[in-house]
Amino acid sequence: MKFMVPFIILLTGINCACSLPSTTAKIDKASQTRDHEHVYSGNIYGTISDNSSGAPVQNAIIYVTDTPVEYLTQPRPGALNSDQGPVILPDLLSTLRQASSGDDGSFIVNDIPIPGSSRLYTVLIKADGRDTTVIDQVLVLPGASMALRIDCRMTSEGRVRIIKILKGRGHVDINYKDELRKPVDKDLRP
């Protein structure tokens, strides 16, 4: 079955929305939808740079998963030290999509399954010699015009950095141009 898959191309700082024919219909583990729901696709794009120098970080891996971070009150085996205290990060085997940054630090993750009108995902950004940055439970919307832009400035402080979208953004700039994605003061997660 052919259908159109929207995506965004970054060219010298200009964003272009395009659609190309695709025969990919595999939805992986994110197909937790009822039979009558349509599954759309969303996109995440942006740049990865070094917080100190501003230089682009190439070959950073961007993982997208529907598993949230587990926040702990006490350290336990397997827990990592983060700026939010001890945490258990999502298993990378639960990754639904992934991409890597190019020479200029730019990346795009296409075809992220969006059942219904939106979906919360956790984005992990890993690069050699730098702290893992985790954007926990960010809202991803369907379509190229609603693509989520994340510009991340990576640090090397020896701990995981967690960005809770509903509580503040730290070293990550995220576009919130529409009403649905504006941060709110109250944590809405169960």
PATOR-52077 format. One record per residue (C-alpha): residue in three letters; residue number from 0; z, y, x. Coordinates in Angstrom, 2 decimals, decimal comma. Layout:
N
[site 'ALA' NUM [Z Y X]]
...
END
This chain:
190
[site 'MET' 0 [0,00 0,00 0,00]]
[site 'LYS' 1 [-0,98 3,37 1,45]]
[site 'PHE' 2 [1,11 6,46 0,89]]
[site 'MET' 3 [1,64 9,82 2,58]]
[site 'VAL' 4 [4,47 10,18 5,07]]
[site 'PRO' 5 [5,52 13,79 5,72]]
[site 'PHE' 6 [6,55 14,82 9,20]]
[site 'ILE' 7 [6,94 17,90 11,35]]
[site 'ILE' 8 [5,15 18,65 14,61]]
[site 'LEU' 9 [6,75 21,08 17,06]]
[site 'LEU' 10 [4,17 23,03 19,02]]
[site 'THR' 11 [5,38 25,77 21,35]]
[site 'GLY' 12 [8,14 26,75 18,95]]
[site 'ILE' 13 [5,93 26,72 15,84]]
[site 'ASN' 14 [6,76 24,23 13,11]]
[site 'CYS' 15 [3,83 22,69 11,25]]
[site 'ALA' 16 [4,29 20,41 8,25]]
[site 'CYS' 17 [1,68 17,67 7,95]]
[site 'SER' 18 [1,09 14,40 6,11]]
[site 'LEU' 19 [-0,76 11,41 7,49]]
[site 'PRO' 20 [-1,71 8,16 5,77]]
[site 'SER' 21 [0,64 5,31 6,55]]
[site 'THR' 22 [0,89 1,66 5,62]]
[site 'THR' 23 [4,54 1,39 6,63]]
[site 'ALA' 24 [6,69 0,50 3,65]]
[site 'LYS' 25 [9,63 -1,21 5,39]]
[site 'ILE' 26 [12,90 0,49 4,51]]
[site 'ASP' 27 [15,30 -1,59 6,64]]
[site 'LYS' 28 [18,99 -1,67 5,79]]
[site 'ALA' 29 [18,89 1,69 3,98]]
[site 'SER' 30 [17,39 0,11 0,88]]
[site 'GLN' 31 [20,70 0,16 -0,97]]
[site 'THR' 32 [18,97 1,50 -4,07]]
[site 'ARG' 33 [18,68 0,31 -7,58]]
[site 'ASP' 34 [15,30 -1,13 -8,54]]
[site 'HIS' 35 [14,34 1,98 -10,53]]
[site 'GLU' 36 [15,09 4,50 -7,74]]
[site 'HIS' 37 [12,29 5,82 -5,58]]
[site 'VAL' 38 [12,89 5,93 -1,82]]
[site 'TYR' 39 [11,57 9,04 -0,09]]
[site 'SER' 40 [11,62 9,78 3,62]]
[site 'GLY' 41 [13,26 12,59 5,54]]
[site 'ASN' 42 [13,03 13,91 9,08]]
[site 'ILE' 43 [15,37 15,26 11,74]]
[site 'TYR' 44 [13,99 17,30 14,64]]
[site 'GLY' 45 [15,25 19,71 17,27]]
[site 'THR' 46 [16,06 20,14 20,94]]
[site 'ILE' 47 [18,63 18,78 23,38]]
[site 'SER' 48 [19,75 21,01 26,25]]
[site 'ASP' 49 [22,53 21,21 28,83]]
[site 'ASN' 50 [25,39 23,44 27,68]]
[site 'SER' 51 [26,01 24,89 31,16]]
[site 'SER' 52 [22,50 25,52 32,45]]
[site 'GLY' 53 [20,47 25,60 29,24]]
[site 'ALA' 54 [17,98 23,21 30,86]]
[site 'PRO' 55 [16,25 20,71 28,57]]
[site 'VAL' 56 [17,74 17,20 28,53]]
[site 'GLN' 57 [14,95 14,65 28,65]]
[site 'ASN' 58 [15,26 11,00 27,63]]
[site 'ALA' 59 [18,30 11,60 25,42]]
[site 'ILE' 60 [18,41 8,96 22,69]]
[site 'ILE' 61 [18,95 10,13 19,12]]
[site 'TYR' 62 [20,29 7,42 16,78]]
[site 'VAL' 63 [20,46 7,76 12,99]]
[site 'THR' 64 [22,81 5,48 11,04]]
[site 'ASP' 65 [24,30 5,43 7,57]]
[site 'THR' 66 [27,68 4,30 8,98]]
[site 'PRO' 67 [30,27 7,09 9,36]]
[site 'VAL' 68 [32,65 7,59 12,28]]
[site 'GLU' 69 [36,04 5,88 11,87]]
[site 'TYR' 70 [38,86 8,35 12,64]]
[site 'LEU' 71 [42,08 6,78 13,93]]
[site 'THR' 72 [45,64 8,07 13,99]]
[site 'GLN' 73 [46,57 5,82 16,95]]
[site 'PRO' 74 [44,42 4,55 19,84]]
[site 'ARG' 75 [43,40 0,90 19,60]]
[site 'PRO' 76 [41,13 -1,40 21,60]]
[site 'GLY' 77 [37,52 -0,25 21,39]]
[site 'ALA' 78 [38,46 3,31 20,43]]
[site 'LEU' 79 [36,96 6,24 22,30]]
[site 'ASN' 80 [38,62 9,53 23,18]]
[site 'SER' 81 [37,02 12,41 21,28]]
[site 'ASP' 82 [37,73 16,04 20,54]]
[site 'GLN' 83 [38,96 14,77 17,12]]
[site 'GLY' 84 [41,35 12,18 18,59]]
[site 'PRO' 85 [40,67 8,44 18,88]]
[site 'VAL' 86 [37,54 7,26 17,05]]
[site 'ILE' 87 [35,39 4,20 16,54]]
[site 'LEU' 88 [31,71 5,13 16,63]]
[site 'PRO' 89 [29,17 3,34 14,46]]
[site 'ASP' 90 [27,73 0,22 16,07]]
[site 'LEU' 91 [24,27 1,00 17,43]]
[site 'LEU' 92 [23,10 -2,20 15,75]]
[site 'SER' 93 [23,50 -0,27 12,47]]
[site 'THR' 94 [20,88 2,26 13,62]]
[site 'LEU' 95 [18,17 2,82 11,02]]
[site 'ARG' 96 [15,95 5,06 13,14]]
[site 'GLN' 97 [15,96 6,36 16,69]]
[site 'ALA' 98 [13,92 8,61 18,96]]
[site 'SER' 99 [14,16 10,08 22,45]]
[site 'SER' 100 [13,81 13,63 23,69]]
[site 'GLY' 101 [10,74 14,63 25,67]]
[site 'ASP' 102 [10,44 16,58 28,92]]
[site 'ASP' 103 [11,13 19,83 27,06]]
[site 'GLY' 104 [14,20 18,37 25,31]]
[site 'SER' 105 [12,49 18,25 21,91]]
[site 'PHE' 106 [12,70 15,26 19,57]]
[site 'ILE' 107 [11,71 14,16 16,08]]
[site 'VAL' 108 [13,04 11,25 14,04]]
[site 'ASN' 109 [10,59 10,44 11,24]]
[site 'ASP' 110 [10,64 8,24 8,17]]
[site 'ILE' 111 [14,40 8,29 7,52]]
[site 'PRO' 112 [14,93 6,53 4,16]]
[site 'ILE' 113 [16,24 8,85 1,42]]
[site 'PRO' 114 [16,99 7,04 -1,84]]
[site 'GLY' 115 [17,17 9,62 -4,60]]
[site 'SER' 116 [17,53 13,32 -3,75]]
[site 'SER' 117 [19,61 13,15 -0,52]]
[site 'ARG' 118 [21,61 10,88 1,78]]
[site 'LEU' 119 [24,43 11,31 4,30]]
[site 'TYR' 120 [23,69 10,03 7,80]]
[site 'THR' 121 [25,54 10,05 11,11]]
[site 'VAL' 122 [23,50 11,18 14,13]]
[site 'LEU' 123 [24,53 10,04 17,63]]
[site 'ILE' 124 [23,00 11,74 20,67]]
[site 'LYS' 125 [23,41 9,97 24,01]]
[site 'ALA' 126 [22,15 10,99 27,45]]
[site 'ASP' 127 [22,96 9,74 30,94]]
[site 'GLY' 128 [25,76 11,73 32,61]]
[site 'ARG' 129 [26,62 13,66 29,44]]
[site 'ASP' 130 [29,14 13,30 26,62]]
[site 'THR' 131 [27,96 11,55 23,48]]
[site 'THR' 132 [27,57 14,05 20,66]]
[site 'VAL' 133 [28,05 12,77 17,12]]
[site 'ILE' 134 [27,15 14,69 13,99]]
[site 'ASP' 135 [29,13 12,85 11,35]]
[site 'GLN' 136 [27,77 12,57 7,82]]
[site 'VAL' 137 [25,08 15,24 7,78]]
[site 'LEU' 138 [23,03 15,62 4,61]]
[site 'VAL' 139 [19,36 14,68 5,05]]
[site 'LEU' 140 [16,88 15,68 2,35]]
[site 'PRO' 141 [13,42 14,22 1,65]]
[site 'GLY' 142 [10,13 15,81 2,71]]
[site 'ALA' 143 [8,69 17,69 5,66]]
[site 'SER' 144 [9,59 21,12 4,28]]
[site 'MET' 145 [13,25 20,04 4,03]]
[site 'ALA' 146 [13,44 18,53 7,54]]
[site 'LEU' 147 [16,79 18,97 9,24]]
[site 'ARG' 148 [16,72 20,85 12,55]]
[site 'ILE' 149 [19,46 20,05 15,07]]
[site 'ASP' 150 [19,68 21,92 18,38]]
[site 'CYS' 151 [22,34 20,32 20,56]]
[site 'ARG' 152 [23,86 21,67 23,79]]
[site 'MET' 153 [25,35 18,65 25,59]]
[site 'THR' 154 [28,48 18,82 27,73]]
[site 'SER' 155 [29,93 16,67 30,52]]
[site 'GLU' 156 [33,66 16,79 29,81]]
[site 'GLY' 157 [34,31 13,04 29,68]]
[site 'ARG' 158 [34,86 12,67 25,94]]
[site 'VAL' 159 [32,91 12,14 22,76]]
[site 'ARG' 160 [32,19 15,32 20,80]]
[site 'ILE' 161 [32,34 14,93 17,03]]
[site 'ILE' 162 [30,81 17,54 14,76]]
[site 'LYS' 163 [32,04 17,28 11,19]]
[site 'ILE' 164 [29,44 19,16 9,21]]
[site 'LEU' 165 [31,84 20,07 6,44]]
[site 'LYS' 166 [34,43 21,34 8,93]]
[site 'GLY' 167 [32,49 23,20 11,66]]
[site 'ARG' 168 [29,63 22,68 14,07]]
[site 'GLY' 169 [30,79 23,18 17,68]]
[site 'HIS' 170 [27,94 23,05 20,21]]
[site 'VAL' 171 [25,31 22,12 17,63]]
[site 'ASP' 172 [23,15 24,51 15,63]]
[site 'ILE' 173 [21,97 23,03 12,36]]
[site 'ASN' 174 [19,64 24,74 9,93]]
[site 'TYR' 175 [21,13 25,35 6,51]]
[site 'LYS' 176 [18,43 27,43 4,87]]
[site 'ASP' 177 [18,76 25,98 1,38]]
[site 'GLU' 178 [21,74 25,91 -0,97]]
[site 'LEU' 179 [22,06 22,11 -0,91]]
[site 'ARG' 180 [22,82 22,00 2,82]]
[site 'LYS' 181 [25,14 24,97 3,25]]
[site 'PRO' 182 [28,52 23,97 4,69]]
[site 'VAL' 183 [31,43 24,14 2,27]]
[site 'ASP' 184 [35,08 24,81 2,93]]
[site 'LYS' 185 [36,29 21,64 1,26]]
[site 'ASP' 186 [35,71 18,12 2,64]]
[site 'LEU' 187 [33,86 16,32 -0,17]]
[site 'ARG' 188 [33,90 12,85 1,38]]
[site 'PRO' 189 [36,09 10,17 -0,24]]
END
